[in-house]
Amino acid sequence: MANKQYISPIRLLQHCSIDTEGEINLPRIKKQLNAEFGFTKTGFIEVDGYTYNKNDVLEEIDQPDFTERLKYHQRIWESKNILSILEDNTISLYDIKYDFDKFQNDKAFDEFFSPWFAAPFNHISRSFLNEGKLYDLSTLLLFEEFLQPADREEAFKSIRIFLDDNIHLFKNISVANYNSFRPKLKHWYSSGWDEFVNNLPDDFYDYKNAIAFDLINLTVKIQKTNKKDCKAISSGLIHLQGLSNNLRETILNNDSVFNAKVGSGNYSWMIWVGIILVKVLSTGGCN
């Protein structure tokens, strides 16, 4: 059943009164399951609203290491939050760290879990992004280490699309059209986005620098016309970690102006910002 929608085999085995905690007799299990599926008219068995396909079930049982895999299926079954992520694409953030901690430092589990985890990770990420819940997504990103290299592209698909779309959006904003685009920027002048960017994995280093660079440019554009948004974005920028030195220096210097009481006629800092940004562009720091 790997690389398919996860449905716990434990539920089916319990439904068929097959012991999953004692000695495992695979030929007997397969014989009983074949009989159970044979009793149905459709070839499917539905248990508690979850539908089991005979081929998928037997494919998992035929895995050469199924006896070891069964132990992981059992542990996931006992961790209802993890089970809900895999089966229903839903997550309870309140106790998720406790649930994942039980599976830490087990490479064999990571390799077992990752193919099942990739699609739900992407689905939940997309839901958080659509709802503007970047802080909640930052919590999910704490567990990206469970994703193996072969599964990371699928898992991060929605995040990459979101970042690409926003980078494109930033480049099309001017002082004249800012207010018309402002609703699409709500998550950037609200709190929590900095945690999301900080928790992006190393795969997203270039994206992090590009987002920071474009947000710096945006604050320069709107620093006179939308001061409140400018200050809010700057307050998030100063919390970003792992940026290039040029970007970090620019952010700190700009924020000291945005969030300080200065005379309205003091614009010398804008020239300094322009020089730094040109320097960043010329060195390809955000490419």
N, C-alpha and C positions, 0 to 999 in steps of 0.2 A: 504493500500500500504506500510505499515511499514515493515522494514526488507527486502525490495525489492529496486530495482533501483528507486531513486526518480525522478518522473516526476510531475511537478507542476499541480495540479488539476485546478488551476486558469486559466491556458491557455485554458484548455478544456471547463471550464464553460463560459469563455468569448467567445470562439468560438461558443458555443451553445446559446449565448445571454442570459445567466443566471446571474442575478444580484448577486454579492458577497459582496456588501457593505451595502445593505439595510436589511430589515427583511428577515430572512432565513426560507423558507418553505421547509423542507426536503422532505415530500411526493411529492410535486410538482417537486422538483429538480430530484428525483429518477425517477419519471414518464417521465419527459422530456428526461433524459439521456437514459432510456430504449428505448424510441422511436428513439433517435438519433442513438444508436447502432443498432437498428432494421433495420434502413434504409441502413446499410452497408452490403455488400455481405460477408465480411470476419469476421465481428464481432469486427473489430478494427477501431479506428478513428485516422487518422494521422493529426497532426496540426503542421505546421512549422518544419517538420522533426522529430517530437516526436510522438511515437505511443502509444495509450492508449488502454488498455485491459479492457473490460467491468467488468470482475470479480474483477480486482484490484481496479478499480475506485469505484465500489459499496461497496467493502470491506472497503474502507476508509470512505465513506459516512455513512456506518452503524456503525462506531465507536460511542459508547455512548456519547462521548464528542466531536463529530465532530464540533459542533458550535464553541467551543473554539479552536479546532485544525484549523478550517478554518481561524481564525484570524492570526495564525502563518504562515499558507500557504500564506496568503496575504502579510505578512511582508517579508517573504522570496522572494516572487515574486517581491516585490519592491526593494529588495537588490540584484542587478544583479550579484554581485561578489559571494555572498553566493549561489545564484541559480546556477551559473556556476560550483561551487565546487560540488554541489549535483548532478546536471544533466550531467555534461560533464567532471568531474574530472580535471578541470582546475582552476587555481587560479591566481589572480592578486595581487602580494605581495605589490604593491605600496600603496594601500588604504585598505588593508585587516583589519588592526587594527580598522580603523574607522567603517567598516562594522560590525565587531564582537562586538564592543563596544555598539552598539544599542541593543544587545541581552544579555548584562551582567546582573547578579543578578536576574535571572528569573528561578527558579528551575523547574517550569512547562515547560518552553521552553526547558531547557536542556534535560528533560525526553522525550519530543516530538522529539527533534532534533537529539539526540545521535544515535539512531538506523539507521537513514539516513546518518549520518556523518561518521560512522565507516569505511565503505568500501571506500568512496572517500578519506578519510584521509590516509588509507593504500595505495591506488593507487597512490596518489600524492607523498607520502613518497617514494614509490618505484621508481617513475620517478626521483625524486631529487637524490636519492642514485645512480641510474644507471648512471646519468649524473655527478656524483661527486659534486653536489651542496649542500654540507652539511650546508653552511651558510643559504641558502634559506630554507632548512628543519628546521633549528633552528627557523625561523620565524613562520612556521606552528605550531611548537611545543608550541608556546606561547598560543595556543588556545586548548590544550589538555584537559583543565578543562571542556570543554563542553561534553566530553565523559563520559558516566556513566559506573560504574563497569562492567556491563554485556557486554559492547561493546568494552572494552579496549583491550582485547586479539586480536580481529580481527583488530582493528585499528593499533596496534603496531606490527603486524606480520612481515612486511617487515623490520622494524627497528631491531627487535630481530634477524632475519636471518642475516642481515648485520653485526651486532655486533658479533654474534656467528662465522660467517665466518672469520671476521677479527682477532678475538682472536685466532682462530685456525691457521690463517696465521702467526701471530706474533710468535707463538711457533715453527714454522717450518723454520724460517729465521735464517741464520747464516752469519758470515762475508763472507764466501766463496760463498754463493748463493744470497747475498743481491741484487746485481745489476740485476740479472735475475728476482727477485721479485719486484724490485723498481717501475715499472709502476703501480702495483696494490696498491702501498702505496702513490700515488700522493696526495690524499686528506689529508693524515696525515702530510706531509711536506709542504702543502699549507696552506694558511690562511683560517679561518672560522670554522674549525672543533671543536675548543674549545667552540665556541658558541653553536654548535649542542650538544656537550656532556653536557654543563652546563644547557641547556634547557630540557634535558631528565627529565621526571617526576620521582617522588620518586620510582616508580615501578622498575626503572633501577639503583638503588643505587649500587648493586653488580657489574653490568656491568661497571659503571663509574670507580669504583676502579680497576676492572680487566683490563680495557683499559689503565688506567694510569700506572698500574704496568707493563704491557707488553711493553708499550712505553718507560718507564724508562729502562727496560732491553734492548730494541732495541737500545736506544741511547748509552748505555754502549758498546754494541757490535760494533757499527759503528763509535764510537767517533774518531778513528784514520783514518779509511778508507773513511768515507763519512762525513766529518766535517760539510759541509754546511747543509745536511739533518739533522744531529744531532742537530745543533743549531736551525734549523727551528722547529723541533719537540719540543725541549725544550722550545722554545718561546711560543708555544701553551700550553704546560703543565703548565707553571707558571700561566696561567689564569684560570685553572680549579678550580671549587668551590665545596665544600661539600665532599671533600675526607677525608680519615682517616688521623690522625695526622702524622703517620709515612711516608705515601706517600707524604704528603704536605711538610714535612721537607726535604725529599730526593730530591724532585723536585727543591726546592729553592736552596739547597746546590749545586746540580749538575749544575743548570743554572748559578750560580755565577762563575763556572769554564768554562762551555761551551762558555759563552758570555763575557769572560774577557780575557785580554791579559796576558797569563801566559807562563812560560817556557815550551818548549815541553817535558822536562824530568820530569815534576812534575806530578807523578801519585799517590800521597798519597791519593787523594780524591777517587780513585777507590776502595781502600781497605775499606774506610768508607762507600761507597755505598754498597759494598758487605755485610758488617755487617748489615746495615739497611735492605736490601732486605731479608737477611736470617731471620731477626727478624720478618719482615712482614709475610713471609711464615710460620714461626713457630707459629705465633699467628692466622693464618687463616684469615688475614685481607682482603683478596681479594676473599674469598670463599662465 
